[in-house]
Amino acid sequence: MSIDHLVPVTTGTSTETVMADFVSRHVGPAGDDVRHMLEVVGQPSLDAMCDRAIPGAIRSESPLRVEAAASESAVIEELRGFASRNTVLTSLIGLGYYGTVTPPVVRRNVLENPAWYTAYTPYQPEISQGRLEALLNFQTVITDLTGLDVAGSSLLDESTAAAEAMSLMRRASKAPADAVVLVDERLFPQTIAVMRTRAEALGLPLAVADLRAVSDADSLSAAAGGKAVVGAMVQYPDATGELVDWAPLTAAVHDAKGLVTACADLLALTLAAAPGEWGADIAVGSAQRFGVPMGFGGPHAGYMAVHRGLERQIPGRLVGVSVDAEGHQAYRLALQTREQHIRREKATSNICTAQVLLAVMASMYAVWHGPAGLVAIAQRVAGLTTALRRALVDGGLEVETTSFFDTVTVVVPGRADEVTARFAENGINVWRVDADRFSVSLDETSTPATAQAVLDVLGVKGSDGALPGAGGTGAHGIPQALVRTTDFLTHPVFHAHHSETAMLRYLRRLSDRDFALDRGMIPLGSCTMKLNATTEMEAVTWPEFANLHPFAPAEQTVGIRALIDDLSAWLCEITGYDAVSLQPNAGSQGEFAGLLAIHAYHQARGEGHRRVCLIPASAHGTNAASAVMAGLKVVVVKTAAGGTVDMDDLRAKVEAHRDDLAAIMVTYPSTHGVYEDTITELCELVHEAGGQVYVDGANLNALVGLAQPGRFGADVSHLNLHKTFCIPHGGGGPGVGPVAVRAHLAPHLPNHPLAAEAGPESGVGPVSAAPYGSASILPISWAYVRLMGGEGLRHATQMAVLGANYIAARLREHYPVLYSGHDGLVAHECILDVRQITAETGVTVDDIAKRLVDYGFHAPTMSFPVAGTLMVEPTESENLYELDRFCDAMIAIRGEIEAIRAGEVAVGDSMLRHAPHTALNIAGEWDHPYDRTAAAFPVGVHAADKYWPPVSRIDGAYGDRNLVCSCPPPEAFEG
């Protein structure tokens, strides 16, 4: 179907064409506004602009073969069709995924609320205080329940959190290089598999064994095969449901100077002793069962907590408490200097952002229920499980689980396949452990009728047809030595919001503190903060998707997998690649998977010695961190004067490492915001030397419909569905980072031990806990592509490029545009150079960023990829009014800078240095040399529309010197 008529004006004529409903709703400017923008940029049409900006050698020769849907309603009907092909049974599979009840007040006011889901990672803390408080609540939940000192603000899932803990233990250990990490054989199978994938790449020995009997040096040595021990990893409760006392093992590992990590169930920890109490150094797990649906595997908030002394080793983001310029309590991201965007290949992890939206949901689940409510839920689950186990034993069945919380494993010699099939026929999924055993896991949604149904399938009768003790709250299977005796969640926030009125107002109060896309443009370069349309979001909470267990039998997940197949095929068409895996649940994981595929390809050809990865100096920090995780050696390629890859240095590096060259990682368009003419030559140089070309898909929003990486020389890319394909950023996650490859790399894509259909048998292993990663949000990107169609996607790209060039053209005389190509054109983002301004006036990028808050804007990306600059990416979704409002604000700020240059005001006394200005600043004592009105209501800001930041500029260094990463006492807010 041709949709050429849907494209708006691309020439200088006055002819108007009608745009399809959704394309016109997604793209901001149209008609006369497009003509005006083209005039300012100095280009006659969108096509002509792109012909000048993009090298002809890489331009696509044919339109994308993606048909647009007739309407948004039609897309909803198609999604309903996919949903109807899924079969949602009662899931008693467990293994880290459980039925849960999302409090409606949380579902409606967090998960379905754009004030929460359209926010970005809180790098600008003054305008992120709401979600930072919510994340601090999350960290408090984790530290309280695990009994450890410091927790991060979320990780990607339980299995990758365990892999991160494995790496952390290795970094913190002084054991020799051949020392092993011991893994108990009863960890969740997907976690063992993900750890093996990561460990093999790092060359880190794993020893999987039964660790239950380890209690001294001799038994520890035997389990480790005589090797030194880095640490041990255990599940609590384990995959069979057994709640093991790991204190003897922990003591033995500590005596050997090792560390112990517990993969712990948060709901179980409300009744069972905290890992920190029996000696664990690290705890990881998932917060899924705290109100976040299973969603066929995700997204969910993984977690990690550590004891004091390991906090600088913790991966991902860490929220801390600091103070603002007036000394008031304020929150910020702490210890950022340990992260990948600063330390590159020496970072603690390649994780960039994680699962903020889901961590917020889990924290609010805890706020809503409070400690008493959580204990009541846990007691109900534990009591029901106890009654079920008793009935099974009384019915003559062998139950091997003796100490337990919610899971029991039943022995049925040689009949496990028959029994699990019989359960499915009766509407229940249980887990087949092996040919002789199956397990049953109860959860918050289970009732006595659920347990009775299990007994009925097995032909077992409860006492008089009822389950004794099923409704009680006292019975449980936790041994006395492991019963929790310590309080948790004692902070007032977990006791103050148990009525819906109070909870509703608390959530509104927090969201009002933040700046998200529902308020205004977020022009962050390299972040692509575009529209997340409501229609795209609609299917996320449908039970046919939300209530699917990731390990449900394939015949029950036909619909969601058909949708995944559609999306995969479209992504191949858009990128020019031959195969794609949607398993990576973040861009960082997509990078890792792509590099693993490259290394596996070299190994399969007898060239496993190829381990050098060339990375341009301008690359995102995740590139270098991912390369190290994949076992590669990073060699940096210099940047030329014009911001491009220094081709002379590249040639020299390729020649120097010709025999060992594995790959080059390059972003296209470059992180400097230009389409480099040398990309095809770069690909040829690397290929001729036997290497592979990895094109980072961070800037794919400048290529869709215009150029295809898989056709202009690249071998592999990761994509960011949370950028280019409209999955919302959620305040710092979720994301999806599919990895797309040419045919020769396809045999080395990720696979999964629990779902043969999720990847090739010859694959590198899983990189995420679930076979299809964060599957429940894939309908968002499916809907976006289906609604836009090939021509709509191409038009969106052209408009993204036009928006960036419009801003560059308007601001060039006020702020130098650092890099540009033909005719002064940039790609979909531009870099404004503030370095000379700073040298002459003392005004920094921080000052401009904070002053933009007073004008009602989120700042552009600061000091990346070049220190002392601002990188601006408006996306195609911002209309001309908002683009002009931003440009007018930046021009007005330039005028304020000129006043400093002219000596009218010292930089230390200026509006820029004291920004952002809060309502309390304006209403309080005033000793500044500038006018209050000019500070709070600068040009273009109307009183009725004013966004007031809740805090003034935050002192980051104070927060790092005085590290507090859990809820501070109420007294801290006095004064």
ZAMARSE-782903 format. One record per residue (C-alpha): x, y, z. Coordinates in steps of 0.1 Angstrom, whole numbers, padded with zeros to 4 digits, always signed. Example, Ala and Ser with C-alpha at 12.3 -4.5 7.8 and 13.67 -1.06 7.14 Angstrom:
2
+0123-0045+0078/+0137-0011+0071/
This chain:
975
+0000+0000+0000/+0014+0034-0010/+0011+0061+0015/+0030+0088-0004/-0001+0111+0000/+0004+0110+0038/+0036+0130+0036/+0032+0167+0043/+0047+0195+0023/+0083+0188+0011/+0085+0214-0016/+0082+0252-0017/+0048+0250-0035/+0015+0260-0018/-0001+0226-0024/-0013+0211+0009/-0016+0173+0013/-0035+0155+0040/-0015+0135+0065/-0027+0103+0079/-0042+0108+0113/-0016+0092+0134/+0015+0105+0115/+0002+0140+0119/-0004+0134+0156/+0031+0119+0162/+0050+0146+0142/+0048+0181+0156/+0053+0205+0127/+0033+0204+0095/+0023+0226+0065/+0034+0262+0068/+0055+0255+0099/+0076+0230+0079/+0080+0255+0051/+0091+0282+0076/+0116+0258+0092/+0131+0249+0058/+0135+0285+0050/+0154+0292+0082/+0176+0262+0075/+0181+0273+0039/+0169+0241+0022/+0141+0239-0004/+0126+0207+0008/+0129+0178+0032/+0143+0155+0005/+0168+0181-0006/+0180+0187+0030/+0185+0149+0035/+0202+0146+0002/+0228+0172+0013/+0232+0159+0049/+0234+0122+0043/+0261+0106+0021/+0247+0092-0011/+0266+0060-0007/+0245+0049+0023/+0211+0062+0012/+0184+0036+0008/+0173+0030-0027/+0138+0017-0020/+0110+0026+0004/+0104+0005+0036/+0080-0024+0031/+0060-0016+0062/+0023-0011+0056/+0005+0015+0078/-0026+0006+0096/-0058+0023+0086/-0064+0040+0120/-0055+0038+0157/-0088+0019+0163/-0076-0007+0137/-0044-0011+0156/-0062-0017+0188/-0083-0044+0171/-0052-0061+0158/-0036-0060+0192/-0069-0075+0206/-0064-0103+0180/-0029-0111+0193/-0041-0110+0229/-0070-0135+0221/-0045-0160+0208/-0028-0162+0242/-0041-0187+0268/-0037-0174+0303/-0039-0202+0328/-0035-0201+0366/+0003-0198+0369/+0019-0218+0397/+0053-0221+0379/+0072-0196+0402/+0109-0195+0395/+0110-0158+0402/+0077-0148+0385/+0045-0148+0405/+0009-0136+0404/+0005-0103+0421/-0022-0076+0425/-0012-0042+0413/-0030-0017+0436/-0054+0002+0412/-0043+0035+0426/-0007+0026+0416/-0016+0012+0382/-0037+0043+0373/-0014+0069+0388/+0020+0055+0381/+0021+0029+0354/-0006+0046+0332/+0004+0082+0341/+0026+0101+0316/+0039+0123+0345/+0058+0092+0356/+0064+0072+0324/+0076+0100+0301/+0103+0113+0325/+0140+0108+0319/+0168+0095+0341/+0171+0120+0369/+0204+0136+0359/+0189+0170+0365/+0180+0163+0402/+0164+0197+0409/+0135+0188+0386/+0134+0151+0395/+0128+0152+0432/+0095+0132+0430/+0109+0101+0414/+0141+0104+0434/+0121+0102+0466/+0102+0072+0452/+0135+0055+0443/+0148+0063+0478/+0117+0045+0491/+0126+0016+0469/+0162+0015+0482/+0148+0016+0517/+0125-0014+0510/+0155-0033+0497/+0179-0025+0526/+0153-0031+0553/+0142-0064+0539/+0177-0077+0531/+0193-0065+0563/+0221-0048+0543/+0234-0013+0543/+0232+0002+0508/+0209-0007+0478/+0208+0006+0442/+0178+0021+0426/+0171-0010+0405/+0188-0034+0380/+0174-0050+0349/+0161-0084+0363/+0171-0110+0389/+0194-0130+0367/+0214-0101+0354/+0216-0087+0390/+0231-0121+0400/+0256-0118+0371/+0265-0083+0383/+0270-0096+0418/+0293-0123+0405/+0314-0096+0388/+0313-0074+0419/+0326-0103+0440/+0355-0108+0416/+0364-0071+0416/+0363-0070+0454/+0383-0103+0458/+0421-0106+0461/+0419-0143+0452/+0441-0156+0423/+0428-0154+0387/+0418-0190+0386/+0397-0188+0418/+0361-0199+0413/+0327-0185+0420/+0306-0213+0437/+0270-0214+0426/+0244-0236+0443/+0228-0260+0419/+0193-0249+0431/+0196-0214+0419/+0168-0206+0394/+0180-0222+0361/+0177-0190+0341/+0200-0173+0366/+0227-0200+0363/+0224-0197+0325/+0228-0159+0325/+0257-0161+0349/+0274-0187+0327/+0270-0164+0296/+0287-0136+0315/+0313-0157+0332/+0325-0174+0300/+0330-0140+0283/+0350-0127+0313/+0370-0160+0317/+0357-0163+0352/+0354-0199+0364/+0320-0210+0378/+0315-0242+0398/+0279-0253+0401/+0274-0277+0430/+0251-0287+0459/+0263-0263+0486/+0239-0272+0513/+0264-0294+0531/+0293-0270+0529/+0302-0259+0564/+0340-0258+0568/+0372-0254+0548/+0374-0290+0537/+0339-0292+0523/+0343-0257+0507/+0375-0268+0490/+0358-0300+0478/+0330-0280+0462/+0355-0257+0445/+0375-0286+0431/+0405-0276+0452/+0406-0240+0438/+0405-0208+0458/+0371-0192+0462/+0360-0158+0451/+0326-0162+0466/+0293-0182+0467/+0259-0176+0452/+0228-0191+0468/+0190-0189+0463/+0168-0181+0493/+0144-0199+0491/+0158-0221+0464/+0143-0233+0432/+0127-0263+0448/+0112-0241+0475/+0136-0252+0502/+0145-0225+0527/+0181-0234+0536/+0200-0221+0566/+0231-0208+0547/+0249-0195+0578/+0274-0225+0579/+0283-0220+0543/+0286-0182+0548/+0310-0187+0577/+0332-0211+0556/+0333-0187+0527/+0342-0158+0549/+0370-0178+0565/+0383-0183+0530/+0382-0145+0524/+0353-0148+0500/+0319-0131+0497/+0284-0145+0497/+0255-0134+0475/+0219-0144+0483/+0193-0143+0455/+0164-0135+0478/+0126-0133+0475/+0114-0100+0489/+0080-0113+0500/+0096-0143+0518/+0119-0118+0536/+0089-0104+0555/+0087-0137+0574/+0122-0152+0569/+0155-0140+0584/+0172-0113+0563/+0203-0124+0544/+0223-0097+0561/+0214-0113+0595/+0230-0146+0586/+0260-0131+0570/+0254-0125+0533/+0275-0097+0519/+0253-0090+0488/+0216-0097+0481/+0200-0096+0447/+0166-0105+0433/+0135-0091+0417/+0108-0068+0430/+0083-0083+0405/+0059-0097+0431/+0056-0063+0447/+0027-0053+0424/+0043-0056+0389/+0026-0081+0365/+0046-0110+0351/+0042-0096+0316/+0057-0127+0298/+0090-0119+0315/+0092-0082+0321/+0100-0055+0326/+0106-0058+0364/+0129-0041+0388/+0159-0062+0398/+0177-0052+0429/+0211-0053+0446/+0220-0045+0482/+0255-0046+0497/+0271-0042+0531/+0290-0010+0539/+0323-0010+0521/+0310-0023+0488/+0289+0007+0478/+0314+0021+0454/+0314-0013+0436/+0276-0014+0431/+0265-0013+0395/+0238+0010+0381/+0223+0041+0397/+0223+0049+0434/+0201+0077+0449/+0215+0096+0477/+0205+0124+0501/+0222+0158+0498/+0213+0195+0504/+0205+0224+0481/+0220+0258+0480/+0198+0269+0510/+0207+0239+0530/+0174+0221+0525/+0172+0183+0521/+0174+0172+0485/+0180+0140+0465/+0204+0132+0437/+0222+0104+0420/+0252+0096+0441/+0287+0084+0434/+0283+0089+0396/+0321+0089+0390/+0321+0051+0393/+0296+0048+0363/+0303+0038+0327/+0297+0073+0312/+0327+0085+0333/+0350+0055+0337/+0342+0038+0303/+0361+0005+0302/+0370+0007+0340/+0333+0011+0351/+0316-0012+0375/+0291-0022+0348/+0279-0013+0314/+0244-0006+0327/+0233+0029+0318/+0197+0030+0332/+0176+0002+0346/+0140-0002+0356/+0129+0030+0374/+0092+0029+0365/+0089-0006+0378/+0110+0002+0409/+0086+0031+0416/+0057+0007+0413/+0073-0017+0437/+0081+0010+0462/+0045+0023+0461/+0032-0012+0466/+0052-0012+0498/+0040+0023+0507/+0004+0012+0501/+0005-0020+0521/+0030-0010+0548/+0049-0036+0568/+0018-0050+0584/+0001-0054+0550/+0031-0071+0535/+0033-0095+0564/-0004-0103+0561/+0000-0111+0524/+0031-0133+0531/+0013-0151+0560/-0016-0158+0538/+0007-0173+0511/+0027-0193+0536/-0003-0206+0554/-0019-0218+0522/+0013-0235+0511/+0016-0252+0545/-0020-0265+0542/-0014-0276+0507/+0018-0295+0516/+0000-0312+0545/-0028-0323+0523/-0004-0337+0497/+0015-0357+0523/-0017-0369+0539/-0028-0379+0504/+0002-0402+0501/+0024-0381+0479/+0061-0376+0485/+0069-0339+0490/+0106-0334+0492/+0104-0298+0504/+0105-0296+0542/+0113-0259+0550/+0095-0235+0527/+0077-0203+0521/+0055-0206+0490/+0068-0235+0469/+0068-0273+0473/+0083-0299+0451/+0065-0332+0447/+0081-0365+0436/+0061-0385+0410/+0086-0411+0397/+0086-0411+0359/+0052-0392+0357/+0062-0355+0358/+0053-0350+0321/+0019-0367+0325/+0011-0348+0357/+0021-0313+0343/+0000-0321+0312/-0030-0330+0333/-0026-0298+0353/-0026-0278+0320/-0058-0295+0309/-0074-0283+0341/-0063-0247+0336/-0032-0247+0358/+0005-0244+0349/+0029-0261+0373/+0067-0265+0368/+0082-0297+0355/+0115-0299+0375/+0126-0331+0358/+0111-0364+0347/+0104-0374+0383/+0094-0341+0400/+0071-0311+0396/+0068-0280+0418/+0039-0257+0428/+0044-0221+0438/+0016-0201+0454/+0014-0163+0454/-0007-0133+0464/-0035-0142+0440/-0038-0178+0452/-0068-0188+0473/-0080-0220+0490/-0098-0228+0458/-0064-0226+0440/-0049-0251+0464/-0080-0273+0462/-0078-0273+0424/-0042-0286+0427/-0054-0314+0450/-0083-0322+0427/-0059-0327+0397/-0038-0351+0418/-0069-0369+0431/-0062-0359+0467/-0089-0348+0491/-0085-0322+0518/-0102-0329+0552/-0139-0330+0544/-0131-0314+0511/-0115-0283+0527/-0079-0273+0533/-0072-0272+0570/-0055-0240+0581/-0058-0224+0547/-0074-0193+0560/-0051-0189+0590/-0022-0165+0593/+0000-0183+0618/+0011-0215+0601/+0041-0215+0578/+0069-0238+0568/+0098-0216+0579/+0121-0233+0605/+0123-0215+0638/+0160-0206+0633/+0151-0187+0601/+0120-0168+0613/+0124-0131+0610/+0125-0113+0643/+0136-0078+0632/+0114-0049+0622/+0114-0034+0587/+0099-0004+0569/+0097+0016+0601/+0100+0049+0583/+0068+0070+0585/+0063+0070+0547/+0054+0033+0549/+0027+0041+0575/+0011+0073+0563/-0006+0065+0530/-0029+0035+0535/-0061+0052+0525/-0066+0058+0488/-0071+0095+0493/-0038+0098+0511/-0020+0075+0485/-0035+0094+0455/-0023+0127+0469/+0011+0114+0478/+0016+0102+0442/+0003+0135+0428/+0026+0154+0452/+0056+0135+0440/+0048+0138+0403/+0041+0175+0406/+0078+0180+0416/+0091+0165+0384/+0095+0177+0348/+0085+0151+0322/+0074+0152+0286/+0038+0159+0297/+0051+0194+0308/+0075+0203+0280/+0103+0194+0256/+0132+0173+0270/+0159+0182+0244/+0185+0157+0256/+0210+0148+0229/+0215+0111+0223/+0183+0103+0242/+0154+0108+0217/+0127+0119+0240/+0098+0117+0215/+0061+0112+0219/+0049+0080+0237/+0014+0079+0222/-0015+0067+0244/-0027+0042+0218/+0008+0026+0218/+0006+0022+0255/-0029+0008+0257/-0022-0030+0255/+0005-0030+0282/-0019-0037+0310/-0042-0061+0292/-0043-0094+0312/-0037-0115+0281/-0002-0100+0280/+0003-0089+0316/-0005-0122+0332/+0016-0145+0310/+0044-0164+0328/+0076-0163+0307/+0081-0200+0310/+0045-0209+0301/+0042-0236+0274/+0047-0223+0239/+0012-0233+0228/-0002-0208+0254/+0018-0178+0241/+0010-0179+0204/-0003-0144+0203/+0025-0125+0220/+0051-0145+0200/+0033-0137+0167/+0035-0100+0177/+0072-0105+0185/+0078-0121+0151/+0061-0092+0133/+0082-0066+0152/+0114-0086+0145/+0106-0087+0108/+0099-0050+0107/+0131-0042+0125/+0150-0063+0100/+0134-0044+0072/+0141-0010+0088/+0177-0018+0096/+0187-0040+0066/+0198-0068+0089/+0188-0105+0085/+0179-0115+0121/+0171-0099+0154/+0168-0110+0190/+0145-0090+0213/+0158-0107+0245/+0182-0079+0256/+0162-0058+0281/+0184-0026+0278/+0207-0011+0252/+0236-0021+0274/+0225-0057+0271/+0220-0054+0234/+0256-0041+0231/+0268-0071+0252/+0249-0096+0231/+0262-0081+0198/+0298-0083+0209/+0293-0118+0222/+0280-0128+0187/+0311-0113+0171/+0334-0132+0194/+0315-0164+0189/+0317-0159+0152/+0354-0155+0154/+0357-0186+0176/+0336-0207+0152/+0361-0198+0125/+0391-0207+0146/+0400-0171+0153/+0391-0168+0189/+0423-0148+0195/+0407-0118+0178/+0398-0097+0209/+0408-0061+0201/+0378-0038+0198/+0384-0003+0183/+0362+0024+0199/+0362+0061+0188/+0370+0086+0216/+0336+0101+0212/+0317+0069+0218/+0292+0065+0246/+0307+0050+0278/+0286+0019+0275/+0305+0009+0244/+0338+0005+0262/+0322-0010+0293/+0303-0036+0272/+0335-0045+0253/+0353-0053+0285/+0323-0074+0297/+0325-0094+0265/+0361-0102+0271/+0375-0078+0245/+0404-0053+0248/+0395-0017+0241/+0418+0004+0218/+0407+0040+0213/+0406+0057+0179/+0412+0095+0180/+0388+0122+0168/+0397+0144+0139/+0395+0182+0141/+0360+0182+0124/+0346+0158+0150/+0348+0127+0127/+0367+0096+0133/+0403+0102+0126/+0408+0080+0096/+0446+0082+0097/+0446+0070+0133/+0420+0043+0124/+0442+0030+0096/+0472+0029+0119/+0452+0011+0146/+0438-0014+0122/+0472-0022+0108/+0487-0025+0143/+0460-0049+0154/+0453-0066+0121/+0459-0101+0134/+0439-0096+0166/+0411-0073+0154/+0377-0084+0165/+0355-0054+0158/+0350-0017+0157/+0321+0000+0176/+0310+0032+0160/+0278+0053+0164/+0261+0065+0133/+0254+0093+0129/+0282+0101+0152/+0278+0112+0187/+0290+0146+0174/+0257+0149+0155/+0269+0146+0119/+0266+0120+0091/+0302+0111+0085/+0311+0106+0048/+0338+0081+0058/+0315+0054+0072/+0316+0031+0042/+0355+0034+0040/+0356+0027+0077/+0336-0005+0073/+0358-0016+0044/+0390-0011+0063/+0378-0032+0093/+0364-0059+0071/+0396-0062+0051/+0415-0068+0083/+0391-0096+0093/+0371-0075+0118/+0334-0070+0122/+0316-0036+0123/+0293-0028+0152/+0271+0002+0146/+0256+0015+0178/+0219+0021+0172/+0216+0050+0197/+0211+0075+0168/+0188+0053+0146/+0162+0081+0148/+0183+0099+0121/+0184+0068+0098/+0150+0051+0097/+0137+0051+0062/+0167+0069+0048/+0196+0045+0054/+0201+0009+0067/+0232+0000+0087/+0229-0036+0076/+0232-0025+0039/+0260+0001+0042/+0285-0021+0058/+0276-0029+0094/+0274-0065+0107/+0256-0059+0139/+0237-0032+0158/+0217-0029+0190/+0186-0008+0187/+0169+0013+0214/+0131+0007+0214/+0129+0032+0242/+0143+0059+0219/+0136+0053+0182/+0105+0031+0187/+0086+0050+0214/+0088+0028+0245/+0088+0055+0272/+0119+0061+0293/+0100+0057+0325/+0123+0080+0345/+0153+0057+0338/+0138+0025+0325/+0123+0003+0312/+0141-0001+0279/+0145-0027+0253/+0178-0031+0234/+0173-0057+0205/+0204-0069+0188/+0202-0071+0150/+0227-0089+0128/+0237-0100+0093/+0231-0136+0085/+0266-0148+0093/+0261-0137+0129/+0226-0150+0133/+0237-0185+0147/+0253-0166+0176/+0223-0146+0188/+0211-0151+0224/+0190-0182+0232/+0174-0195+0264/+0176-0229+0282/+0139-0228+0291/+0125-0218+0257/+0140-0235+0226/+0120-0212+0203/+0136-0180+0217/+0169-0183+0199/+0193-0205+0179/+0206-0238+0194/+0241-0225+0186/+0235-0192+0204/+0257-0176+0230/+0233-0183+0259/+0209-0159+0275/+0217-0123+0284/+0184-0117+0302/+0163-0138+0327/+0133-0141+0304/+0134-0156+0268/+0120-0125+0252/+0133-0099+0278/+0108-0072+0286/+0081-0087+0264/+0051-0069+0279/+0062-0035+0265/+0069-0048+0230/+0033-0040+0219/+0043-0003+0223/+0069-0005+0195/+0047-0028+0174/+0019-0003+0175/+0042+0026+0167/+0056+0009+0136/+0022-0003+0125/+0006+0031+0129/+0034+0050+0111/+0041+0026+0082/+0072+0029+0061/+0066+0063+0047/+0055+0077+0080/+0087+0064+0096/+0107+0080+0069/+0089+0113+0073/+0095+0112+0111/+0132+0109+0105/+0133+0138+0081/+0114+0159+0106/+0138+0149+0134/+0167+0161+0112/+0148+0193+0103/+0141+0201+0140/+0178+0198+0149/+0189+0219+0120/+0162+0245+0128/+0176+0249+0163/+0212+0250+0150/+0203+0277+0125/+0185+0298+0150/+0212+0295+0178/+0244+0294+0157/+0250+0332+0160/+0245+0330+0198/+0263+0297+0205/+0288+0281+0181/+0275+0248+0167/+0306+0226+0172/+0303+0202+0143/+0283+0202+0111/+0285+0187+0076/+0276+0199+0041/+0258+0233+0040/+0263+0235+0078/+0238+0207+0083/+0237+0185+0113/+0219+0152+0118/+0191+0148+0144/+0210+0166+0171/+0235+0195+0174/+0262+0204+0199/+0263+0239+0212/+0298+0250+0223/+0299+0269+0256/+0336+0266+0262/+0346+0300+0250/+0317+0315+0270/+0330+0298+0301/+0365+0310+0295/+0354+0346+0290/+0326+0349+0316/+0328+0319+0340/+0293+0308+0330/+0293+0270+0327/+0270+0245+0311/+0257+0237+0345/+0246+0274+0349/+0228+0274+0316/+0212+0240+0324/+0199+0252+0357/+0187+0285+0343/+0167+0267+0316/+0146+0253+0345/+0135+0288+0353/+0124+0291+0316/+0104+0258+0319/+0128+0234+0302/+0147+0203+0309/+0183+0209+0300/+0200+0194+0269/+0227+0168+0275/+0256+0184+0293/+0293+0178+0285/+0288+0147+0263/+0304+0139+0241/+0325+0170+0245/+0331+0186+0279/+0318+0221+0282/+0290+0217+0255/+0253+0212+0253/+0239+0185+0229/+0204+0192+0218/+0180+0167+0202/+0144+0180+0197/+0129+0149+0180/+0102+0150+0154/+0074+0152+0180/+0080+0188+0191/+0060+0215+0173/+0073+0248+0160/+0059+0266+0191/+0080+0245+0215/+0111+0247+0193/+0108+0285+0192/+0102+0287+0229/+0134+0268+0235/+0154+0289+0211/+0140+0321+0226/+0150+0309+0260/+0185+0301+0249/+0188+0335+0232/+0176+0352+0263/+0201+0333+0284/+0228+0345+0260/+0217+0380+0268/+0221+0373+0305/+0256+0360+0298/+0264+0392+0279/+0255+0412+0310/+0281+0393+0329/+0307+0398+0301/+0299+0435+0302/+0306+0437+0339/+0271+0446+0348/+0269+0417+0373/+0295+0393+0386/+0289+0357+0376/+0287+0347+0413/+0259+0371+0418/+0240+0363+0386/+0207+0347+0379/+0226+0320+0361/+0247+0310+0391/+0217+0310+0415/+0193+0292+0392/+0170+0274+0395/+0148+0297+0416/+0122+0281+0438/+0090+0298+0450/+0105+0299+0485/+0136+0318+0471/+0113+0344+0455/+0091+0348+0485/+0119+0349+0511/+0146+0374+0519/+0161+0388+0487/+0197+0400+0486/+0204+0394+0449/+0213+0423+0426/+0187+0412+0400/+0149+0415+0400/+0128+0387+0415/+0104+0388+0385/+0133+0384+0360/+0145+0354+0380/+0112+0336+0382/+0094+0348+0351/+0119+0354+0323/+0110+0360+0287/+0083+0336+0275/+0073+0323+0310/+0037+0330+0320/+0026+0330+0356/-0003+0306+0350/+0020+0280+0333/+0050+0284+0356/+0068+0252+0367/+0084+0257+0401/+0113+0235+0409/+0109+0221+0444/+0146+0227+0454/+0173+0251+0444/+0207+0240+0431/+0219+0208+0447/+0253+0203+0462/+0265+0170+0447/+0298+0168+0465/+0281+0171+0499/+0259+0141+0491/+0289+0120+0481/+0309+0130+0512/+0279+0122+0535/+0264+0092+0517/+0229+0084+0528/+0209+0061+0505/+0177+0053+0524/+0148+0073+0537/+0161+0100+0560/+0142+0106+0593/+0115+0133+0592/+0136+0155+0614/+0160+0159+0585/+0133+0180+0567/+0129+0205+0596/+0141+0240+0594/
